[in-house]
């Protein structure tokens, strides 16, 4: 049979339930507050996946790097100096040639005809000169003969005049005879003087007339030499000792004056042409030391030319090769170039982080003692090179930092390394 509970027992039971509930809520609230005050655990990173570096002090070599090619110092494009038709190609790219080697033969019938006409004109001018010399010499001889006759007549007249003068003085001759002979002698003396002057003028006239014909001969000779030179230009020669790099025409092709026919380079004298990002070129100067990596050895050189302006974001730099190039080096071979800008004798530096620019402020994760954790520190950077960068503030000698890109941890100040 059921025994009715007393009111006191029921009340005690309700009180216990209320106490249990209150205690439970108190425990849950305390735990929530405690958990809210706990700091989140730092993210973990595998040590093998990051690159680290140690801060050092000492000599730091500043340099910049670029890629490029080996190019000949002397490259010559052989161009057409006359119009013509390509008849034959004697060489191919890669062939070794000498200065007088014929690369290409051309034809031009008009030039051949013009050369023949010029030769004919030259022969005619030379014949005219020879004929004129003969005629002028004959005229000169006639003048000399006439002058000689006049001198002879003057001599005879002078003798007669002197004889008549003696006879007149001795009273044996007449005054009339003396005057006639003296008049004849005086006339012949004047004529002799005139003939002598004519001879002298004739000599100058002969020189002037010969000079006119000689000028015609020289003009014809120059024209003929030009035509011969143009004919000879139909045989296109290398012009220097070297290697043929390109032949830009085909047999049967018609080319005009100035057209590029072939390219010849001297492979014994090579230089490196490297391209440097324009953001890294402000400290490049003439004469700076350069290491050229030909992928078959390293050779030293120096900066010999700096382009006046960048193209497509890079600045071309010509490097003269100081040492002997490795065997197998040839034009258009790809190379790497490292230009030494300066040497900092006592610098605080570290290997260049993945994301860094010189003269900037960045944050890096520095290892704590034991190397199990790293904290974010602010670092002020100075001058940089290809592999290293100067530390101005934020790190000390012996500090180890993470060099890898840690942008994924920008929201935390500490990371754990496993």
Long-range contacts (C-beta under 8 A, 24 or more apart in sequence): 41-416, 42-373, 42-412, 42-414, 42-415, 42-416, 43-409, 43-412, 43-415, 43-416, 44-415, 44-416, 44-417, 44-418, 45-409, 45-415, 45-416, 45-417, 45-418, 46-417, 46-418, 47-417, 47-418, 49-404, 50-402, 50-403, 50-404, 50-406, 50-417, 51-354, 51-402, 51-403, 51-404, 52-367, 52-400, 52-401, 52-402, 52-403, 53-350, 53-351, 53-353, 53-400, 53-401, 53-403, 54-350, 54-398, 54-399, 54-400, 55-348, 55-349, 55-350, 55-391, 55-395, 55-396, 55-397, 55-398, 55-399, 55-400, 55-401, 56-348, 56-349, 56-350, 56-397, 57-346, 57-347, 57-348, 57-349, 57-397, 58-346, 58-347, 59-343, 59-344, 59-345, 59-346, 59-347, 60-343, 60-344, 60-347, 60-349, 60-385, 60-388, 60-390, 61-340, 61-342, 61-343, 61-344, 61-385, 61-388, 62-283, 62-340, 62-341, 62-342, 62-343, 62-344, 62-383, 62-384, 62-385, 63-338, 63-339, 63-340, 63-341, 63-385, 63-386, 64-276, 64-277, 64-280, 64-281, 64-283, 64-284, 64-338, 64-339, 64-341, 64-385, 64-386, 65-276, 65-336, 65-337, 65-338, 65-339, 65-386, 66-274, 66-275, 66-276, 66-277, 66-314, 66-317, 66-336, 66-337, 66-339, 67-274, 67-275, 67-334, 67-335, 67-336, 67-337, 68-272, 68-273, 68-274, 68-275, 68-316, 68-317, 68-334, 68-335, 68-336, 68-337, 69-272, 69-273, 69-331, 69-332, 69-333, 69-334, 69-335, 70-270, 70-271, 70-272, 70-273, 70-294, 70-325, 70-329, 70-330, 70-331, 70-332, 70-333, 70-335, 71-270, 71-271, 71-272, 71-273, 71-331, 71-332, 72-242, 72-265, 72-266, 72-267, 72-269, 72-270, 72-271, 72-331, 73-266, 73-269, 73-270, 73-271, 74-240, 74-242, 74-265, 74-266, 74-269, 75-245, 75-263, 75-264, 75-265, 76-239, 76-240, 76-242, 76-263, 76-264, 76-265, 77-260, 77-262, 77-263, 78-103, 78-236, 78-237, 78-238, 78-239, 78-260, 78-261, 78-262, 78-263, 78-264, 79-258, 79-259, 79-260, 79-261, 80-106, 80-233, 80-236, 80-255, 80-256, 80-257, 80-258, 80-259, 80-261, 81-230, 81-233, 81-257, 82-106, 82-108, 82-111, 82-230, 82-233, 82-234, 82-257, 83-108, 83-254, 83-255, 83-256, 83-257, 84-108, 84-111, 84-234, 84-254, 84-255, 85-252, 85-253, 85-254, 85-255, 86-249, 86-250, 86-251, 86-252, 86-253, 86-254, 86-255, 87-251, 88-251, 89-247, 89-249, 89-250, 89-251, 91-244, 91-247, 91-262, 92-244, 92-247, 93-244, 93-245, 93-246, 93-247, 94-243, 94-244, 95-243, 95-244, 96-242, 96-243, 96-244, 97-238, 97-241, 97-242, 97-243, 97-244, 97-264, 98-238, 98-241, 99-237, 99-238, 99-239, 99-240, 99-241, 100-237, 100-238, 101-237, 101-238, 102-235, 102-236, 102-237, 103-236, 103-237, 103-238, 103-244, 103-247, 103-261, 103-262, 103-264, 104-235, 104-236, 104-247, 104-249, 104-261, 104-262, 105-234, 105-235, 105-236, 106-234, 106-235, 106-236, 106-255, 107-234, 108-234, 111-227, 111-230, 111-231, 111-234, 112-231, 114-227, 114-230, 115-224, 115-227, 115-228, 115-230, 115-231, 117-227, 118-220, 118-223, 118-224, 118-226, 118-227, 119-224, 119-227, 121-220, 121-223, 121-224, 122-217, 122-220, 122-221, 122-223, 122-224, 124-220, 125-213, 125-216, 125-217, 125-219, 125-220, 126-217, 126-220, 128-213, 128-216, 129-210, 129-213, 129-214, 129-216, 129-217, 132-209, 132-210, 132-213, 133-210, 133-213, 136-206, 136-209, 136-210, 137-206, 139-202, 139-206, 140-199, 140-202, 140-203, 140-206, 143-195, 143-198, 143-199, 143-202, 144-199, 146-195, 147-192, 147-195, 147-196, 147-198, 147-199, 150-188, 150-191, 150-192, 150-195, 151-192, 151-195, 153-188, 153-191, 154-185, 154-188, 154-189, 154-191, 154-192, 157-181, 157-184, 157-185, 157-187, 157-188, 158-185, 158-188, 158-189, 160-184, 160-185, 161-185, 236-261, 236-262, 238-262, 238-264, 239-264, 240-264, 240-266, 241-266, 242-266, 242-267, 243-267, 243-331, 245-331, 265-331, 267-330, 267-331, 270-321, 270-325, 270-329, 270-330, 270-331, 271-301, 271-304, 271-318, 271-319, 271-320, 271-321, 272-301, 272-318, 272-319, 272-321, 272-335, 272-337, 273-316, 273-317, 273-318, 273-319, 274-316, 274-317, 274-319, 274-335, 274-336, 274-337, 274-339, 275-314, 275-315, 275-316, 275-317, 276-314, 276-315, 276-317, 276-339, 277-313, 277-314, 277-315, 278-310, 278-313, 278-314, 278-315, 281-306, 281-310, 281-315, 281-317, 283-341, 283-342, 284-315, 284-317, 284-339, 284-341, 288-339, 288-340, 288-341, 289-339, 289-340, 290-319, 290-337, 290-338, 290-339, 290-340, 291-337, 291-338, 291-340, 292-319, 292-321, 292-335, 292-336, 292-337, 293-335, 293-336, 293-337, 293-338, 294-325, 294-326, 294-329, 294-333, 294-335, 295-334, 295-335, 295-336, 296-326, 296-327, 296-328, 296-329, 297-326, 299-323, 299-324, 299-325, 299-326, 303-339, 338-386, 341-385, 344-383, 344-390, 347-382, 347-390, 348-390, 348-391, 348-392, 348-395, 348-396, 348-397, 349-388, 349-389, 349-390, 349-391, 350-388, 350-389, 350-391, 350-395, 350-401, 350-403, 351-387, 351-388, 351-389, 351-403, 352-384, 352-385, 352-386, 352-387, 352-388, 352-389, 352-403, 353-389, 353-401, 353-403, 354-403, 354-404, 354-405, 355-405, 355-407, 356-381, 356-384, 356-389, 357-381, 357-384, 358-382, 358-383, 358-384, 358-389, 358-390, 359-383, 364-394, 364-395, 364-401, 364-402, 364-403, 364-406, 365-401, 365-402, 365-406, 365-409, 365-415, 366-395, 366-399, 366-400, 366-401, 367-399, 367-400, 367-401, 367-402, 367-417, 371-400, 371-417, 372-416, 372-417, 373-414, 373-415, 373-416, 373-417, 374-401, 374-402, 374-414, 374-415, 374-417, 375-413, 375-414, 376-412, 376-413, 376-414, 377-401
